[in-house]
């Protein structure tokens, strides 16, 4: 016998799942358009780690490719770094089922990292450099002119605060950049997507998640501290994270202190009023309301 309540719940869940898929497609499509990430004839190498974000990236790009007014190719690439207990059969089986071209690159970077980095120290930096060089080479070999990475909005914000707190730089993670070797265009189509959405999407789609033993097992990483800070903001100060992310795209160099970005040394007055110009003394945003009275203690 049918259960009306269960059917209603199932319909609601299906509706929410569809909304999530549409939102991801919209945000990824918006990022691609805003930064001109993918063009006619591109061959995009989608880096697939086995984590929730790269699975979501590949899935959404495949959807958008079918709808896009331009033609472009996708090639999924995984770098098998020979980590202990890495399930080497999971990704090939998943990609064969999808029917998408893919390449598995086998390189034992795990042993190199373990040999060079003392126990207990952060391995992320060296691991990243090794992985980056290998992926650039593979992109050349496959004839890919774009490399798509699965970094999302939270990754970009975390990187911004990491650089500010620990590197004394206002520097984030760009949505599009030319690689350090000057030969490759790297894109991040998930730039506008929240991590919470990729987490839920992975559950909805049932992606065969592969954990990262290299960095995930290290406790006290600075990035984890920043992630915890942002999640605390989400709970206690709704809207703060969104506002901070928006600020990354509304930069006013004249109100910072980088002399390379703004010619402070050579600016001069011209005696002409500018209604859209800046004021020297900003209005106090937190002034005491006029109606407020402060009781005085008797002398």
C-alpha positions in Angstrom: 0.0 0.0 0.0 1.3 3.4 -1.0 2.4 5.8 1.8 1.2 9.4 0.8 3.6 10.9 3.4 6.6 9.0 2.0 5.6 9.9 -1.5 5.3 13.6 -0.6 8.7 13.5 1.1 10.3 11.8 -1.9 8.8 14.4 -4.3 10.1 17.2 -2.1 13.6 15.7 -2.0 13.6 15.3 -5.8 12.6 18.9 -6.1 15.4 20.1 -3.9 17.9 17.9 -5.7 16.8 19.4 -9.0 17.1 22.9 -7.6 20.7 22.1 -6.5 21.7 20.8 -9.9 20.2 23.9 -11.6 22.0 26.2 -9.1 25.3 24.5 -9.8 24.9 24.7 -13.5 23.9 28.4 -13.3 26.9 29.3 -11.0 29.4 27.4 -13.1 28.0 28.8 -16.3 28.2 32.3 -14.8 31.8 31.9 -13.8 32.7 30.5 -17.2 31.0 33.5 -18.9 32.4 36.1 -16.5 36.0 35.0 -16.9 35.7 33.7 -20.5 37.0 30.3 -19.3 36.0 28.1 -22.2 35.8 29.0 -25.8 35.0 27.4 -29.1 37.3 24.5 -29.9 38.9 24.2 -26.5 40.1 20.9 -25.2 39.7 21.0 -21.4 41.6 18.7 -19.1 39.4 18.2 -16.0 41.6 17.2 -13.1 39.8 14.4 -11.2 41.2 13.6 -7.7 38.4 11.4 -6.5 37.1 14.1 -4.1 33.6 15.6 -4.1 34.6 18.8 -5.8 36.3 17.4 -8.8 33.5 14.9 -9.3 31.0 17.8 -9.2 33.1 19.8 -11.6 33.2 17.0 -14.2 29.5 16.3 -13.8 28.4 19.9 -14.3 30.8 20.5 -17.2 29.4 17.5 -19.0 25.9 18.9 -18.5 26.9 22.3 -19.8 28.7 20.9 -22.8 25.5 19.4 -24.0 23.7 22.8 -23.6 26.4 25.2 -24.7 26.2 27.1 -28.0 29.9 26.3 -28.6 31.8 23.1 -29.1 34.5 22.0 -26.7 36.0 18.7 -25.5 36.5 17.3 -22.1 39.2 14.8 -21.0 39.2 13.6 -17.4 42.7 13.1 -15.9 43.6 11.5 -12.6 47.1 11.4 -11.1 47.6 8.2 -9.2 50.3 9.3 -6.6 50.6 5.7 -5.2 49.3 6.6 -1.8 48.8 3.6 0.5 45.5 1.9 0.0 44.5 4.0 -3.0 41.7 2.2 -4.8 43.2 2.3 -8.3 40.2 0.7 -9.9 37.5 3.1 -8.7 38.1 6.1 -11.1 38.6 4.0 -14.3 35.4 2.1 -13.6 33.5 5.3 -12.9 34.8 7.1 -16.0 34.2 4.1 -18.3 30.6 4.1 -17.1 30.3 7.8 -18.0 31.7 7.2 -21.4 34.1 10.1 -21.3 37.7 10.1 -22.5 40.1 9.8 -19.6 43.7 9.2 -18.7 45.2 7.8 -15.5 48.8 9.0 -14.9 50.8 6.8 -12.6 53.6 8.7 -10.7 54.9 7.8 -7.2 55.0 11.3 -5.7 53.9 9.9 -2.4 57.3 8.2 -1.8 59.1 11.4 -2.8 57.1 13.5 -0.4 57.6 11.1 2.5 61.3 10.9 1.8 61.9 14.7 1.7 59.4 16.0 4.3 60.0 15.2 8.0 57.3 13.4 9.8 54.7 15.7 11.2 55.5 18.6 8.8 53.1 19.8 6.2 53.4 18.0 2.9 50.9 20.1 0.9 53.4 22.5 -0.7 55.8 19.9 -2.1 53.0 17.6 -3.1 51.3 20.5 -5.0 54.5 21.4 -6.9 55.1 17.8 -8.0 51.5 17.3 -9.0 51.5 20.6 -10.9 54.5 19.8 -13.0 53.1 16.4 -13.9 49.7 17.7 -14.9 51.3 20.4 -17.1 53.2 17.7 -19.0 50.1 15.5 -19.3 48.1 18.4 -20.7 50.7 18.9 -23.4 50.7 15.2 -24.2 46.9 15.1 -24.5 46.8 18.3 -26.5 44.7 20.2 -23.9 44.8 24.0 -24.0 42.8 24.4 -20.7 43.3 22.8 -17.3 40.1 22.8 -15.1 40.6 22.5 -11.3 37.9 21.8 -8.8 38.5 24.7 -6.3 35.3 26.3 -5.1 34.4 29.6 -3.4 35.4 28.5 0.0 38.9 27.4 -1.3 39.3 30.9 -2.8 38.3 32.6 0.5 40.5 30.3 2.6 43.5 31.1 0.4 42.8 34.8 0.7 42.9 34.7 4.5 45.9 32.4 4.5 47.9 34.8 2.5 46.7 37.8 4.6 47.2 36.2 8.0 50.3 34.2 7.4 51.9 35.7 4.2 51.2 39.4 4.6 49.7 39.6 1.1 46.2 40.5 -0.2 46.2 37.6 -2.6 43.5 35.0 -3.3 43.1 32.2 -5.8 42.2 33.4 -9.3 39.3 32.0 -11.2 41.5 32.0 -14.3 45.3 32.4 -14.7 48.2 31.6 -17.0 50.3 28.8 -15.4 53.7 29.6 -13.9 55.4 27.9 -16.9 53.6 30.4 -19.2 52.2 27.6 -21.4 48.9 26.7 -19.9 45.5 28.3 -19.1 44.2 27.2 -15.7 40.5 27.7 -14.9 38.4 27.2 -11.8 34.7 26.9 -13.0 33.5 26.2 -9.4 34.7 29.7 -8.3 31.2 30.8 -7.4 30.1 27.5 -5.8 29.8 27.0 -2.0 31.5 23.9 -0.6 28.3 23.0 1.1 26.7 22.6 -2.3 29.4 20.3 -3.6 29.1 18.2 -0.4 25.4 17.8 -0.9 25.7 17.2 -4.6 28.1 14.4 -4.0 25.6 12.7 -1.7 22.8 13.1 -4.2 24.8 11.7 -7.0 26.5 9.0 -5.0 30.0 9.8 -6.2 32.6 7.1 -5.3 34.7 9.4 -3.0 38.4 8.6 -2.5 39.9 10.2 0.6 43.2 12.0 0.5 45.7 10.3 2.9 48.5 12.8 2.4 46.9 16.1 3.5 43.7 14.9 5.2 45.6 13.0 7.9 47.5 16.1 9.1 45.7 17.9 11.9 46.9 21.4 12.7 47.1 22.7 9.1 46.6 26.5 8.9 44.0 26.0 6.2 41.9 24.0 8.7 42.0 26.9 11.1 40.8 29.3 8.4 38.0 26.8 7.4 36.9 26.6 11.0 36.8 30.4 11.2 34.7 30.8 8.1 32.2 28.1 9.3 31.9 29.9 12.6 31.2 33.1 10.7 28.5 31.3 8.7 26.7 30.3 12.0 27.2 33.5 14.0 27.2 36.2 11.3 25.0 35.2 8.3 26.0 37.1 5.2 29.6 37.9 6.3 31.2 35.2 4.1 29.2 36.2 1.1 30.1 39.9 1.6 33.8 39.0 2.0 33.7 37.0 -1.2 32.0 39.8 -3.1 34.8 42.2 -1.8 37.3 40.2 -3.8 35.7 41.5 -7.0 35.2 45.1 -5.9 38.7 46.2 -5.1 39.6 49.9 -4.7 43.4 50.2 -5.1 43.4 53.9 -4.1 42.2 52.9 -0.7 44.8 50.3 0.0 48.6 51.0 0.4 50.2 49.2 -2.5 52.2 51.8 -4.4 52.6 49.5 -7.4 48.8 49.4 -7.9 48.1 53.1 -7.3 50.5 56.2 -8.0 50.2 57.8 -4.6 53.5 59.6 -5.0 52.4 61.5 -8.2 48.7 62.3 -7.5 48.0 66.1 -7.4 45.0 68.3 -6.7 43.3 69.9 -9.7 40.8 72.1 -8.0 37.8 70.5 -9.8 35.0 69.0 -7.6 34.1 65.5 -8.4 30.6 64.4 -7.2 31.7 60.7 -7.5 35.0 61.3 -5.8 36.2 60.3 -2.4 35.8 62.2 0.8 38.7 62.7 3.1 36.8 62.0 6.3 34.3 59.2 6.2 31.1 59.5 8.2 31.2 57.6 11.5 29.2 54.4 10.7 28.6 53.6 14.4 27.7 56.9 15.9 25.7 57.1 19.1 22.0 57.7 18.2 20.7 61.2 19.1 18.0 59.9 21.3 20.4 58.0 23.5 21.2 59.6 26.8 24.1 58.6 29.1 23.3 58.9 32.8 25.8 60.8 34.8 26.9 59.9 38.3 26.2 62.7 40.9 29.2 64.6 42.0 
